[in-house]
Amino acid sequence: MDDRFDALVVGSGAAGLYTALCLAERLGERGRIGIVTKASLRSSASCWAQGGIAAVLDPGDTIDLHFQDTLRAGAGLCDPEAVEILVREAPRHIHHLLALGVNFDRTASGGLALTLEAAHSRHRVLHSADATGKALVDTLTDRVLDHPCITVLPETQVLELIMQGGVCGGAWAQLPNGEIVPLLSRVTVLATGGGAYIYSQTTNPPTSTGEGVVIAWQQGAELRDMEFVQFHPTALYLQGAPRFLISEAVRGEGAYLIDREGYRFAFDYHPQGELAPRDIVSRAIWQHLQRTGADCVFLDLSPIPLETIRHRFPTIGRLCQEYAINIEQQPIPVTPAAHYCIGGIATDTIGATSLPGLYAVGEVASTGVHGANRLASNSLLECFVFGERLARFSALLDAFLEPGAPPEPKWGDYDCQTEVREICWRTAGIIRTAAGMTQGLAELARLEEKQPDRASGNLLTYGKLTLQSALYRTESRGTHYRQDFPDSKPEWQQHTTIVHNQYQLRPLKGTAP
């Protein structure tokens, strides 16, 4: 195997695939792009994304409205410069995806179908039924596999970054046969997704363990805003069933949130009811459950025309049917679940991290576009806008680094993933307290002494970083809600950053356009 690449992309979700294709276009036929994925190409968290991708395409919509909606949802922590780039460049990437062959839903007249989602002021969310992520990943995967300059290394686990003089020049990886090899690269891109699998209740697959953040942090990369984790309001709640996401678009099409008595309670918590920002709806459900003693609420699709239900939500319908729920006739039992990690490796607007040679894109990165609470359907958009910018502007190293000696194993054989996930859900979930998080960190420290295996160790480290950051921010803002500090404070309208174990506040960058 040739182990030298012009660009090495770690991760095979929407961010990794699109970035690899854009890098291949930039570097031309002589370029060598590697994609490393610990599973298969079609098993990323992006495949699970249902709702869609936001972009201004309707004549009645404007870039400024998308910009303002994003800032409003972000609760004062969005970087305006990054948001302006995101919303301004969005339409161009939609047209590129269409050219690549992505089949977004169409109206009866042939135009692109646009739906409304929570906290958007206009219909601007494109979709492919209720499996938009899968449609995107399938198309991008086909293009990657057909590209002569892209090499895919499936079932290959990245263990550690290759560093020399503070510069990143690739990564050490374990091949499917167990061999550990250096993958040298002139630019290294982490597109490994988030770490929401630290929670026992999550819509994410077991691959979302946050190792990209962990291996970057271990080498001194700056992390940012790790306390902000988005809890999706509506995940399927049934004993024995996975916490399958019930898309935001269901409420956007008109579904109601009701309790066991049939009461539409969301308006008791916010004037926008079901279409308030996600953090508000999640807390509303959580608080209503605490008040009533119930274990779930329900999503009532009866206000939606049957034809729309069948056309827009076939995946949700099929999965619920497996558990004897007919969504055309019965409300869906739902509760909040961890869904998206807003914080991650701090980057600028071209994906560059604080380590020369290392870049990050997608959920693993913290670009500043999501602030303290991500606007629905901006996450897939971020993958494309900033993946292309990374490919266009990233600086490739002039020469390959010397790999040095293979990394020493840092892990034992104790599988504690179940314990880590239960601790994080209980102590760093939707509503947090100092006492609970301090207890959670103590419990994680005891698990660490038992020498976790590699997967558990990554999960534990990600969980520890999340709890420490949440304990550090002594206010409530966006997705981060402290019962002991329930108000937002002006002095905390800054990013929290971590380098090694040192925390500090950083002011927001950029200005409004």
HUDA-V736349 format. One record per helix or strand of 2 or more residues. SS is the DSSP state (H for helix, E for strand). FROM is the first residue (numbers start at 0). TO is the last residue. If there is no record, write none. Layout:
BEGIN
ss:SS from:FROM to:TO
ss:SS from:FROM to:TO
END
This chain:
BEGIN
ss:E from:3 to:4
ss:E from:6 to:9
ss:H from:13 to:29
ss:E from:32 to:35
ss:H from:44 to:47
ss:E from:52 to:53
ss:H from:62 to:72
ss:H from:79 to:99
ss:E from:124 to:125
ss:H from:131 to:145
ss:E from:149 to:152
ss:E from:156 to:163
ss:E from:166 to:173
ss:E from:179 to:184
ss:E from:187 to:189
ss:H from:195 to:197
ss:H from:210 to:217
ss:E from:222 to:223
ss:E from:228 to:235
ss:H from:247 to:251
ss:E from:255 to:257
ss:H from:265 to:267
ss:H from:272 to:274
ss:H from:277 to:291
ss:E from:296 to:299
ss:H from:305 to:311
ss:H from:313 to:321
ss:E from:331 to:340
ss:E from:343 to:345
ss:E from:357 to:359
ss:H from:361 to:363
ss:E from:364 to:365
ss:H from:377 to:392
ss:H from:416 to:426
ss:H from:433 to:447
ss:H from:453 to:471
ss:H from:489 to:491
ss:E from:494 to:498
ss:E from:501 to:505
END
